[in-house]
């Protein structure tokens, strides 16, 4: 008798857990698509391109210096003493190493700068997703652009709802970007929605 009561209670508890789990609302969106729709992304891309142009200009200057010195070395090599040849060759090798080191460091700096520029955009996107999820009663919002969802039951695509929410939020401030308004029209009332008429 006690075993039957325990089994019945366990079955009821399991049924309750299954129905509770199935009642949770799930939505999805492509985070990559959302980010590409945000006007701040254009500002960040322009700032990253300007940063890259500065790095490229420095790299080109260093490469030109190496080519000039190498050409000069070839023109005067026949008249140089062995000691001067060795000194010039060492200089050329050091300059070549400096260029290679610079290129490696520049690549890391560019990646760091890109991450710095996109961080405010990601923060704003996450806040928009969170706001829409809370408003819609969603327990989970899956990112379909990551490709990690192999199967899912039908769920709501909240991409445009989040985009609409982001349009009503202040623009993300991009470090080093052209940010006065970010090219985004402020929402009426400074980002606040007007009270609904009753």
N, C-alpha and C positions, 0 to 999 in steps of 0.2 A: 504494500500500500504506500509506504513512504517513498519507495523507488519510483512508483507511478506518478506521485505528486511532484517529485523532483524533476522527472522527465517532462511532465506537462509544463511546469514552470520554466524549464530550460527552453522548450519549444516556443512558448509564448514570448520569452525574452529574445530569442533569435529572430522570430518573426517581426518583433518590434524594431530590432536593430536593422533588419533588411528593409523594412518599410521606411525607416528614418533615413537610411543611406540612399534609397531610391528617390526620396523626396528632395534631396539636395539639388539645387539648380547649378548647371554647368554652362559656361559660355566659352567662346573661343574668338581669337582674332589673330591676324598676322602682325606681329610687332614690327617687322621690317617695313610692311606697307604703311603702318601707322606713322612710323618715324619719317618715312619718305614724304608723307602728306603734310608734315609739320613745317611751317615757314621758317622756323629756327634752323632747320637742317640746311637750308640754302646758305644761311649766314655762316654756319659752322664750316660748311664745305669751302666757302670763299676764304674764310680765315685760314683754313688748313692749306689751301692752295697758295695763299700769299706767304705763309710760313715756309712751304716747300720751295717756292721761288727764291727766297732768301738763301736757303741751304744750297740749292742748285747753283746760284750765282757764285757763292763762295767756292764750291767744288770746281766749277769751271775756271775760276781764277787760279786755283791751285794747280789744276791740270795744265793750264796755259803756261804757268811759271815753270813747271817740269819740262814741258816741250821746248820752251825757250832755252833753258839751261842745258838740255840734252843736245839741242842743235848747236849751241855755242861750244859745247864739249867736242862734238864731232868735227866742227870746223877747225878747232885748235889742237886736237889730239896729237897730230903728227909732230907738233913743235913743243909739246909739253914734256917736262921731265917725268920720270917714273913716280916721284913723290907727289907732284902736282896732279898727275893722272889718278893716282890712288885717292887723293883728297877729293877731287871732283867726282869720282865714282861713288865714294862714300856719301858725299852730299846728295847726289842723285838718288841713291838707295834710301837714304833717310827721308828725303822728300816723298819718294814713292810710298814708303811705309806710313808717313804722315797722312797722305791722301787716302790710303786704304783705311787707316784708323778713323779718319774724319768721316768717310762714307758709312762705316759701321755705326759710329756714334750718331751720325745724322739720321740714319734709319730708326734707331731707338728713340731719338728725340722727336722725330715725326710721329711715331706711334704714340708716345707719351702725350704730345700736343693734341693729337686727334682724340685720344681718350679724354683729355681735359676739356676739349671743346664739346664733345658729345655728352658728357656727364650731366649738364643741366637739362638737356633734351630728354635723356632717359628718366631723370627725376620727374620732370613734368609729365611724361607719358605714364609713368607708374602712378602718379597722383590721379591722373585722369581715369586710368583703368580702375583704380581703387574706388573712386567716386561713383563710376558707372556700376561697378559690381555691387556696391552697397545700396545704391538706388534701385537696382534691379533684383536684389536679393540673391545674387549669385554667390555660391560658396567657393567656386573655383573658376578661374579664367585661364584657359590654356593658350599657349603661344604656338600657332600652327606653322609659323615660319621656321621654328627650330627643328621641325621634322621629327620630333620625338614622340608624337602621338601616333601610334600605329593603328589604333582602332578607337572609335568613340561612338557612343550613341548620338543621335541627333542632338545638337545643342545650338544655342543662339550665337550668331556672329555679331559681336558688339563693336566692330571696328568703327562704323559710322557714328554710333552713339558716343564712343570715346572721342572721336574726331570733333564732334559737335561740342562736347564738354571742354576739350582743349581750346577750341576757338573762343570760348567764353572766359578762359583763364588768362592772366597776364603772360606776356611773352617771357620765355626763358632767357636769362642773361648769358650770352656767350662770351667767354673771356677773349678780349682782343677783337671781337666782332663788331660790326656796325649796328649797335643796339638801341638807338634812341627809342624806337618803338618796335624795332625788329621787323619793320615792314608789315606789322599786323595791326589791323584796326582794333582799337580797344573796344571791348564790349560795352553796350550802353550801361551807364551806371558804374563804370570803372570795373567791369568784370562781374558785377552782382546782377542777378536776374531780378526783373521787376516783380513786385508782389502780384500774385494771381488775383483776378477779380472774383469775388464770391457771388 
